[in-house]
């Protein structure tokens, strides 16, 4: 079974379409989305409609923010959430589609376990909100507590920084492992990166193909300026949310 793992789309339709095309070219059997379909970007409705087709989709903190009052967001992210909510509530389109989008978001689970594989948005300890950054390898207590909750391997997003965490407190970026990592007996956490808003200095979309215990990181070009211009055209979305897409920060 070849599984594509995507995360953190953030209403970036151009990027999502490019990634879905690449996934098709890779012959993936199914797609799992690890959350944050919406937030930041200009096309939340279109992205939700596409992600509805995924075999598994999890709740992200921005998805929850659209459902309820956002908590813990900076002002730009909060304004984007309220604007996103207005788009989801707007009439028009296929009859009942707005209700279906809300129902879809409201029914998303916070985690998914398949044999020894755990799928979350944030971490095994806090599936919705906990960030696990590369520098957390120096925080042994934090890493021990998270790894204790993982049966074997965990896949997550949230930080928008792809890479592999090992149980002996190391982190490998995709470049350091030639974009491929074979899962073994030791526990690992794999961050699959971000489709719609990469933050590792590479503006290309990032996702993972998982097949026969091999993790492959894929980078995909997409028309960045198309999304930047659409963000700039929405007064409620900070220009910074588009500008940062150009350098992947």
Order of alpha helices (4+ residues) and beta strands (2+ residues): beta-alpha-beta-alpha-beta-alpha-alpha-alpha-beta-beta-alpha-beta-beta-beta-beta-beta-beta-beta-alpha-alpha
